[in-house]
Amino acid sequence: MSAAPLAKIADGAPTPLHVAIIMDGNGRWANARGKPRNAGHRAGAEAVRRTIEAAAALGIKYLTLFSFSSENWKRPATEVSDLMGLLRLYLRKEVTTMVDKNVRLKVIGERGRLSADIISAIDEAEARTAHCSGLTLVLALNYGGRAEIVQASKALAKAVAAGDFDPDAIDETMFAGALETAGMPDPDLLIRTSGEQRISNFLLWQLAYAEFVFVDKHWPDFGSDDLAAAIKEFGNRERRFGSSSA
């Protein structure tokens, strides 16, 4: 789906329909300033707000943020607790703003390990923003790309076993429809902050033909100018999707 026509921004540069971001460097940002890690996460939450506003202004239709990976549970319990507290606060305070700004919220990832009040808040936020038709904000929470692929495989295997369809009918389109991102275009652009250059089990299927832009800044310092610069770089890339260069 990534090859869908792109929107245009004012200067004529192509704008990706779907941008995915690995928000890295909150802890390093805090350490560099002699602050506790939770200060970095709070500053990172402000960067999230800036980026959502900038993405909407640029005409991006889907913005997927890697908010909490399935591997992040390995972090110290106090840090995990701080992150969950920020998530609760965000879901409680920002839903009305999302409705006012015509932003739809979608959450992907395994919810079973999240607390009941967070699950309830997610359900309410998704329901309240379901009618919004502007930017779709996708939060990946307790998400892992390998686990998502395994779950999709299990769902298709169960359908085959139930006689719903022949296994030979399974193709890439059907498999994509069994993923949590079904119905969305694949990301055109992946941005990762803090200078790291890996995808860390994020959207493994969906990023097959995405362009990657790595930013040296830590996530709390990321702003609208950085998003615009990444989009400008994206616009200078030649995307061939496996075909020969023109």
DAKA-V548069 format. One record per residue. N is the residue number from 1. NEAR is the number of other ideal C-beta (glycine too) atoms within 12 Angstrom. Layout:
# DAKA-V548069
n=N near=NEAR
n=N near=NEAR
This chain:
# DAKA-V548069
n=1 near=27
n=2 near=33
n=3 near=19
n=4 near=20
n=5 near=14
n=6 near=28
n=7 near=25
n=8 near=16
n=9 near=22
n=10 near=12
n=11 near=12
n=12 near=11
n=13 near=22
n=14 near=27
n=15 near=34
n=16 near=44
n=17 near=33
n=18 near=41
n=19 near=49
n=20 near=46
n=21 near=48
n=22 near=40
n=23 near=46
n=24 near=37
n=25 near=31
n=26 near=41
n=27 near=29
n=28 near=25
n=29 near=31
n=30 near=25
n=31 near=17
n=32 near=19
n=33 near=17
n=34 near=10
n=35 near=18
n=36 near=19
n=37 near=29
n=38 near=25
n=39 near=23
n=40 near=33
n=41 near=39
n=42 near=25
n=43 near=31
n=44 near=40
n=45 near=32
n=46 near=25
n=47 near=35
n=48 near=34
n=49 near=28
n=50 near=27
n=51 near=39
n=52 near=40
n=53 near=25
n=54 near=30
n=55 near=43
n=56 near=31
n=57 near=22
n=58 near=36
n=59 near=26
n=60 near=41
n=61 near=32
n=62 near=41
n=63 near=46
n=64 near=47
n=65 near=46
n=66 near=41
n=67 near=40
n=68 near=39
n=69 near=34
n=70 near=30
n=71 near=19
n=72 near=32
n=73 near=22
n=74 near=11
n=75 near=21
n=76 near=15
n=77 near=12
n=78 near=14
n=79 near=24
n=80 near=25
n=81 near=19
n=82 near=28
n=83 near=34
n=84 near=30
n=85 near=21
n=86 near=33
n=87 near=36
n=88 near=26
n=89 near=20
n=90 near=34
n=91 near=35
n=92 near=21
n=93 near=16
n=94 near=29
n=95 near=28
n=96 near=17
n=97 near=23
n=98 near=35
n=99 near=22
n=100 near=14
n=101 near=23
n=102 near=20
n=103 near=36
n=104 near=31
n=105 near=40
n=106 near=32
n=107 near=35
n=108 near=40
n=109 near=39
n=110 near=23
n=111 near=25
n=112 near=14
n=113 near=21
n=114 near=29
n=115 near=20
n=116 near=13
n=117 near=17
n=118 near=32
n=119 near=24
n=120 near=17
n=121 near=29
n=122 near=31
n=123 near=21
n=124 near=21
n=125 near=33
n=126 near=29
n=127 near=19
n=128 near=23
n=129 near=32
n=130 near=19
n=131 near=14
n=132 near=26
n=133 near=14
n=134 near=26
n=135 near=34
n=136 near=34
n=137 near=43
n=138 near=39
n=139 near=43
n=140 near=38
n=141 near=40
n=142 near=33
n=143 near=41
n=144 near=29
n=145 near=32
n=146 near=21
n=147 near=27
n=148 near=32
n=149 near=24
n=150 near=20
n=151 near=25
n=152 near=29
n=153 near=21
n=154 near=15
n=155 near=23
n=156 near=26
n=157 near=18
n=158 near=16
n=159 near=21
n=160 near=19
n=161 near=13
n=162 near=10
n=163 near=10
n=164 near=15
n=165 near=18
n=166 near=13
n=167 near=17
n=168 near=8
n=169 near=15
n=170 near=21
n=171 near=14
n=172 near=16
n=173 near=14
n=174 near=22
n=175 near=25
n=176 near=26
n=177 near=22
n=178 near=28
n=179 near=31
n=180 near=32
n=181 near=36
n=182 near=21
n=183 near=19
n=184 near=30
n=185 near=30
n=186 near=35
n=187 near=42
n=188 near=41
n=189 near=45
n=190 near=40
n=191 near=47
n=192 near=36
n=193 near=35
n=194 near=32
n=195 near=18
n=196 near=23
n=197 near=17
n=198 near=17
n=199 near=28
n=200 near=27
n=201 near=25
n=202 near=41
n=203 near=43
n=204 near=27
n=205 near=32
n=206 near=37
n=207 near=31
n=208 near=23
n=209 near=27
n=210 near=36
n=211 near=32
n=212 near=28
n=213 near=34
n=214 near=24
n=215 near=33
n=216 near=21
n=217 near=30
n=218 near=30
n=219 near=39
n=220 near=35
n=221 near=29
n=222 near=39
n=223 near=26
n=224 near=21
n=225 near=17
n=226 near=32
n=227 near=37
n=228 near=30
n=229 near=23
n=230 near=40
n=231 near=38
n=232 near=23
n=233 near=22
n=234 near=33
n=235 near=26
n=236 near=15
n=237 near=23
n=238 near=13
n=239 near=23
n=240 near=13
n=241 near=18
n=242 near=10
n=243 near=10
n=244 near=7
n=245 near=9
n=246 near=6
